Amino acid sequence: TIFTHTLPEEVIASHFYFNVLNRPESIRQLLASPSLLAQITSSFVLVLETDHVLMQPIPNLATPTQPAAYVFGYMHAQPAQDYIIKRYWPEGSSKQLQPVGPSPLLIHLDQLR
């Protein structure tokens, strides 16, 4: 288990209190830290949220070239959110945005890099 620092409250607040921003930030911290990377002893990495509870072992369905994840296909952006999307992706829209997720994610470390 590797823990990273959460984004400051003022950063989260400036992004509509979207706490899921901590997900890519934690990966950024991991990849930027030789000491954190040195803690990884497997060629695969399992990315979980702090509220995930595992009731049984997860089979490794990932390969070195294909990650495995649970996709929340119902968590799509809506047209009413286009003004927010354009703030971060000016040429984008809710119709072009992938659903929120995937998490949990099992991915080969080389792919994650």
C-alpha positions as CSV (number, residue, x, y, z in Angstrom):
1,T,0.0,0.0,0.0
2,I,1.3,3.4,-1.0
3,F,-0.3,6.6,0.3
4,T,0.1,10.0,-1.3
5,H,-0.8,13.5,-0.2
6,T,-4.2,14.9,-1.1
7,L,-4.5,18.2,-3.0
8,P,-5.0,21.2,-0.8
9,E,-8.6,22.2,0.0
10,E,-8.2,25.5,-1.9
11,V,-7.2,23.5,-5.1
12,I,-10.2,21.2,-4.7
13,A,-12.5,24.2,-4.1
14,S,-11.2,26.0,-7.3
15,H,-12.2,22.9,-9.2
16,F,-15.9,22.7,-8.1
17,Y,-15.0,20.5,-5.1
18,F,-14.3,17.6,-7.4
19,N,-12.3,15.4,-5.0
20,V,-11.7,12.8,-7.7
21,L,-8.9,15.1,-8.8
22,N,-6.8,13.4,-6.1
23,R,-6.8,10.2,-8.3
24,P,-4.6,11.6,-11.1
25,E,-2.7,13.6,-8.6
26,S,-1.8,10.5,-6.6
27,I,-0.5,8.8,-9.8
28,R,1.5,11.9,-10.6
29,Q,3.1,11.9,-7.2
30,L,3.9,8.2,-7.5
31,L,5.6,8.5,-10.9
32,A,7.5,11.6,-9.8
33,S,8.9,10.0,-6.7
34,P,11.8,7.4,-7.0
35,S,11.3,6.5,-3.3
36,L,7.6,5.7,-3.9
37,L,8.3,3.8,-7.1
38,A,10.9,1.8,-5.3
39,Q,8.2,0.4,-3.0
40,I,6.5,-1.3,-5.9
41,T,7.6,-4.9,-6.0
42,S,5.2,-6.2,-8.7
43,S,5.1,-5.4,-12.4
44,F,1.4,-4.7,-12.0
45,V,-0.2,-1.9,-10.0
46,L,-3.7,-1.9,-8.5
47,V,-5.2,1.6,-8.2
48,L,-8.0,1.8,-5.6
49,E,-10.1,4.5,-3.9
50,T,-10.0,4.7,-0.2
51,D,-13.6,3.6,0.1
52,H,-13.1,0.3,-1.9
53,V,-13.6,-2.8,0.2
54,L,-12.3,-6.1,-1.3
55,M,-14.3,-9.1,-0.3
56,Q,-12.1,-11.6,-2.2
57,P,-8.9,-11.6,-4.1
58,I,-9.0,-9.8,-7.5
59,P,-7.9,-12.0,-10.4
60,N,-5.2,-10.4,-12.5
61,L,-7.0,-10.0,-15.8
62,A,-4.5,-7.3,-17.0
63,T,-1.7,-8.0,-19.4
64,P,1.5,-6.0,-20.1
65,T,-0.4,-4.3,-22.9
66,Q,-4.1,-4.3,-21.7
67,P,-5.2,-3.0,-18.3
68,A,-8.3,-4.3,-16.5
69,A,-10.7,-2.1,-14.7
70,Y,-14.3,-1.6,-13.5
71,V,-15.9,1.0,-15.6
72,F,-18.7,3.1,-14.1
73,G,-20.6,3.4,-17.4
74,Y,-23.5,5.3,-15.9
75,M,-21.3,8.2,-14.7
76,H,-21.4,10.3,-17.9
77,A,-21.0,14.0,-18.2
78,Q,-24.2,15.9,-19.0
79,P,-24.6,18.9,-21.5
80,A,-25.3,21.2,-18.5
81,Q,-21.6,20.5,-17.5
82,D,-20.1,21.7,-20.8
83,Y,-19.1,25.0,-19.3
84,I,-17.0,23.2,-16.7
85,I,-15.5,20.8,-19.3
86,K,-14.6,23.8,-21.5
87,R,-12.7,25.3,-18.6
88,Y,-10.2,22.4,-18.8
89,W,-10.7,21.2,-22.4
90,P,-11.7,24.2,-24.6
91,E,-12.4,22.1,-27.7
92,G,-14.2,19.4,-25.8
93,S,-17.8,18.7,-24.8
94,S,-19.8,16.3,-22.6
95,K,-20.5,14.2,-25.7
96,Q,-16.8,13.6,-26.2
97,L,-15.9,12.9,-22.6
98,Q,-15.5,9.3,-21.3
99,P,-17.4,8.2,-18.3
100,V,-15.9,8.7,-14.8
101,G,-13.6,5.9,-13.8
102,P,-12.2,3.4,-14.3
103,S,-11.5,2.3,-10.8
104,P,-10.4,0.0,-9.5
105,L,-7.7,-0.3,-12.1
106,L,-5.1,-3.1,-12.5
107,I,-2.4,-2.0,-14.9
108,H,1.2,-2.9,-15.8
109,L,3.6,-0.4,-14.4
110,D,5.1,0.3,-17.8
111,Q,1.7,1.3,-19.1
112,L,1.1,3.5,-16.1
113,R,4.3,5.4,-16.7
